[in-house]
Amino acid sequence: MGQAYAAAYNTQLLLHDGVAREIASLVLPVGLFSSMYATCNAHSPTHFLGLRTSHPDAAAPAFPQREIEMVGEQTEAYWAPRRTT
């Protein structure tokens, strides 16, 4: 995997050749680090948590993969001190 990622990371060469970033990124594997910015209203993180975390007392329990559940837990930890109710 490391060799495959290293080879794909050489897409920087495509950038130097003038290929647009969004086109050059098509050869990158999904597992390679990426970043993004997102905005949301107060409902969005609550809805996300309802779908991505499993709570034994939930009315409709979810069964997420552990990795996405960890993201949900981090989201919940971020928003918990910001609750107004």
LOPADO-510024 format. One line per 5 residues: number of its first residue (from 1); for each residue x, y, z of N, C-alpha, C, CB. Coordinates in Angstrom, 3 decimals. Glycine has a CB too. Layout:
BEGIN
NUM	X,Y,Z,X,Y,Z,X,Y,Z,X,Y,Z ~ ...
% end
This chain:
BEGIN
1	0.832,-1.189,0.000,0.000,0.000,0.000,0.875,1.250,0.000,-0.946,0.000,1.212 ~ 1.941,1.202,0.794,2.824,2.361,0.854,3.403,2.720,-0.500,3.938,2.108,1.828 ~ 3.792,1.701,-1.253,4.340,1.951,-2.587,3.277,2.504,-3.531,4.933,0.666,-3.166 ~ 2.073,1.989,-3.413,0.983,2.476,-4.263,0.659,3.924,-3.939,-0.270,1.603,-4.094 ~ 0.633,4.262,-2.643,0.361,5.647,-2.245,1.472,6.569,-2.717,0.200,5.752,-0.721
6	2.716,6.112,-2.587,3.845,6.947,-3.015,3.769,7.210,-4.517,5.194,6.270,-2.656 ~ 3.425,6.179,-5.273,3.309,6.360,-6.721,2.169,7.317,-7.059,3.088,5.006,-7.416 ~ 1.039,7.158,-6.388,-0.104,8.028,-6.649,0.177,9.455,-6.196,-1.352,7.491,-5.947 ~ 0.964,9.587,-5.130,1.273,10.923,-4.618,2.084,11.726,-5.623,2.032,10.824,-3.297 ~ 2.693,11.034,-6.550,3.446,11.722,-7.592,2.549,12.488,-8.547,4.277,10.735,-8.364
11	1.258,12.566,-8.243,0.361,13.391,-9.050,0.781,14.851,-8.975,-1.098,13.227,-8.584 ~ 1.633,15.169,-8.017,2.165,16.529,-7.976,2.866,16.857,-9.287,3.135,16.700,-6.790 ~ 3.426,15.826,-9.908,4.059,16.029,-11.214,3.023,16.496,-12.233,4.744,14.728,-11.698 ~ 1.805,15.962,-12.123,0.739,16.403,-13.015,0.435,17.879,-12.801,-0.524,15.564,-12.801 ~ 0.449,18.305,-11.548,0.184,19.711,-11.245,1.242,20.603,-11.877,0.137,19.938,-9.727
16	2.499,20.170,-11.802,3.579,20.944,-12.404,3.454,21.004,-13.923,4.924,20.350,-12.020 ~ 2.774,20.002,-14.501,2.555,19.987,-15.947,1.314,20.783,-16.352,2.428,18.555,-16.437 ~ 0.643,21.399,-15.357,-0.503,22.247,-15.656,-1.854,21.567,-15.600,-0.332,22.824,-16.978 ~ -1.908,20.317,-15.130,-3.195,19.630,-15.010,-3.945,20.217,-13.808,-2.998,18.073,-14.851 ~ -5.221,20.464,-13.959,-6.036,21.030,-12.874,-6.035,20.103,-11.667,-7.485,21.279,-13.350
21	-6.069,20.693,-10.464,-6.030,19.913,-9.218,-7.132,18.863,-9.146,-6.141,20.840,-8.025 ~ -8.361,19.258,-9.529,-9.479,18.318,-9.417,-9.328,17.146,-10.379,-10.799,19.035,-9.681 ~ -8.625,17.334,-11.477,-8.367,16.238,-12.410,-7.206,15.381,-11.909,-8.063,16.786,-13.824 ~ -6.142,16.017,-11.445,-4.975,15.281,-10.945,-5.348,14.420,-9.744,-3.846,16.253,-10.565 ~ -6.287,14.878,-8.937,-6.663,14.124,-7.735,-7.410,12.828,-8.057,-7.522,14.989,-6.834
26	-7.864,12.647,-9.270,-8.595,11.437,-9.639,-7.751,10.180,-9.493,-9.093,11.549,-11.059 ~ -6.431,10.299,-9.552,-5.589,9.116,-9.442,-5.189,8.815,-8.001,-4.353,9.288,-10.287 ~ -5.604,9.657,-7.064,-5.245,9.434,-5.664,-6.131,8.362,-5.049,-5.356,10.738,-4.862 ~ -5.556,7.463,-4.253,-6.379,6.453,-3.573,-7.229,7.106,-2.480,-5.486,5.341,-2.964 ~ -8.356,6.487,-2.183,-9.279,7.018,-1.182,-8.611,7.129,0.187,-10.523,6.135,-1.088
31	-7.690,6.214,0.508,-7.062,6.203,1.824,-6.029,7.290,2.043,-6.428,4.896,2.049 ~ -5.689,8.035,1.000,-4.712,9.100,1.154,-5.374,10.278,1.857,-4.131,9.528,-0.220 ~ -4.635,10.942,2.706,-5.167,12.050,3.497,-5.751,13.122,2.597,-4.077,12.648,4.389 ~ -6.882,13.634,2.985,-7.478,14.774,2.299,-8.099,15.676,3.352,-8.541,14.320,1.241 ~ -8.410,16.869,2.966,-9.035,17.798,3.908,-10.211,18.475,3.219,-8.009,18.857,4.427
36	-11.097,19.032,4.041,-12.260,19.717,3.508,-12.777,20.711,4.533,-13.358,18.713,3.119 ~ -13.593,21.601,4.083,-14.291,22.532,4.952,-15.780,22.281,4.791,-13.921,24.016,4.624 ~ -16.501,22.409,5.864,-17.938,22.195,5.797,-18.647,23.198,6.691,-18.299,20.756,6.204 ~ -19.850,23.512,6.339,-20.684,24.356,7.179,-21.966,23.586,7.466,-20.983,25.740,6.496 ~ -22.629,23.946,8.544,-23.880,23.275,8.866,-24.706,24.137,9.798,-23.618,21.903,9.496
41	-25.970,23.789,9.905,-26.829,24.426,10.890,-26.858,23.527,12.132,-28.278,24.669,10.318 ~ -27.554,23.911,13.143,-27.576,23.147,14.394,-28.208,21.767,14.221,-28.331,23.922,15.462 ~ -29.104,21.625,13.271,-29.775,20.341,13.056,-28.835,19.297,12.465,-30.975,20.526,12.141 ~ -27.925,19.722,11.600,-27.070,18.780,10.870,-26.220,17.894,11.770,-26.173,19.535,9.944 ~ -25.464,18.442,12.746,-24.669,17.540,13.583,-25.534,16.620,14.432,-23.753,18.341,14.481
46	-26.698,17.098,14.848,-27.602,16.265,15.628,-28.092,15.088,14.790,-28.791,17.091,16.144 ~ -28.464,15.362,13.554,-28.918,14.308,12.652,-27.774,13.333,12.365,-29.457,14.913,11.335 ~ -26.587,13.875,12.126,-25.400,13.040,11.887,-25.170,12.094,13.051,-24.151,13.915,11.664 ~ -25.240,12.619,14.274,-25.016,11.789,15.456,-26.066,10.694,15.581,-25.014,12.648,16.711 ~ -27.293,11.028,15.245,-28.358,10.035,15.332,-28.153,8.863,14.384,-29.682,10.683,15.047
51	-27.506,9.127,13.259,-27.272,8.074,12.281,-25.944,7.357,12.475,-27.330,8.646,10.902 ~ -24.981,8.010,13.142,-23.624,7.486,13.183,-23.152,7.020,14.550,-22.703,8.511,12.691 ~ -24.007,7.051,15.530,-23.625,6.552,16.844,-24.662,5.550,17.308,-23.479,7.708,17.862 ~ -24.244,4.613,18.099,-25.193,3.628,18.617,-25.359,3.839,20.110,-24.722,2.177,18.315 ~ -26.586,4.036,20.511,-26.918,4.195,21.920,-27.943,3.125,22.278,-27.464,5.635,22.225
56	-27.730,2.407,23.374,-28.657,1.323,23.717,-30.080,1.796,23.966,-28.163,0.602,24.933 ~ -30.264,3.061,24.379,-31.613,3.548,24.669,-32.225,4.326,23.505,-31.587,4.421,25.900 ~ -31.636,4.248,22.325,-32.164,4.963,21.166,-33.455,4.314,20.680,-31.126,4.997,20.034 ~ -34.389,5.138,20.211,-35.650,4.630,19.683,-35.413,3.825,18.412,-36.622,5.784,19.409 ~ -34.487,4.268,17.593,-34.124,3.552,16.365,-32.611,3.365,16.381,-34.595,4.335,15.067
61	-32.127,2.285,16.989,-30.683,2.111,17.116,-29.988,1.987,15.764,-30.384,0.891,17.954 ~ -28.819,2.597,15.679,-27.999,2.526,14.470,-26.885,1.508,14.700,-27.409,3.931,14.100 ~ -26.385,0.966,13.626,-25.287,0.008,13.707,-24.177,0.433,12.744,-25.781,-1.433,13.381 ~ -23.517,1.557,13.052,-22.496,2.075,12.139,-21.202,1.282,12.220,-22.219,3.535,12.439 ~ -20.383,1.403,11.166,-19.037,0.848,11.227,-18.275,1.609,12.296,-18.312,0.931,9.839
66	-17.330,0.955,12.935,-16.621,1.563,14.059,-15.933,2.867,13.682,-15.602,0.596,14.606 ~ -15.361,2.946,12.501,-14.637,4.164,12.106,-15.569,5.371,12.047,-13.959,3.963,10.743 ~ -16.763,5.216,11.464,-17.686,6.349,11.372,-18.299,6.637,12.728,-18.790,6.075,10.338 ~ -18.430,5.620,13.566,-18.920,5.845,14.919,-17.918,6.692,15.704,-19.176,4.501,15.635 ~ -16.628,6.472,15.467,-15.600,7.273,16.135,-15.700,8.742,15.716,-14.196,6.722,15.815
71	-16.010,8.989,14.443,-16.217,10.363,13.983,-17.431,10.953,14.690,-16.402,10.414,12.438 ~ -18.482,10.162,14.821,-19.668,10.618,15.542,-19.369,10.948,16.992,-20.750,9.571,15.475 ~ -18.552,10.123,17.634,-18.176,10.392,19.028,-17.369,11.675,19.154,-17.376,9.222,19.598 ~ -16.480,11.908,18.195,-15.701,13.148,18.222,-16.597,14.361,17.963,-14.569,13.092,17.181 ~ -17.561,14.199,17.065,-18.511,15.279,16.799,-19.323,15.580,18.043,-19.441,14.915,15.632
76	-19.772,14.539,18.712,-20.552,14.710,19.939,-19.717,15.389,21.021,-21.068,13.351,20.442 ~ -18.465,14.987,21.171,-17.582,15.606,22.168,-17.357,17.085,21.864,-16.234,14.870,22.219 ~ -17.291,17.426,20.585,-17.099,18.831,20.194,-18.329,19.662,20.525,-16.784,18.936,18.693 ~ -19.511,19.122,20.217,-20.748,19.893,20.391,-21.298,19.864,21.805,-21.792,19.382,19.456 ~ -20.946,18.869,22.612,-21.508,18.734,23.961,-21.363,20.006,24.806,-20.839,17.580,24.675
81	-20.179,20.631,24.895,-20.073,21.829,25.732,-20.752,23.055,25.117,-18.618,22.141,25.989 ~ -21.185,22.947,23.868,-21.809,24.081,23.191,-23.332,24.019,23.209,-21.328,24.152,21.767 ~ -23.882,22.994,23.828,-25.344,22.851,23.897,-25.934,23.977,24.721,-25.743,21.482,24.498 ~ -27.095,24.436,24.282,-27.778,25.511,25.010,-28.975,25.005,25.781,-28.217,26.596,24.055 ~ -29.361,23.730,25.569,-30.542,23.211,26.284,-30.135,22.287,27.385,-31.485,22.487,25.335
% end
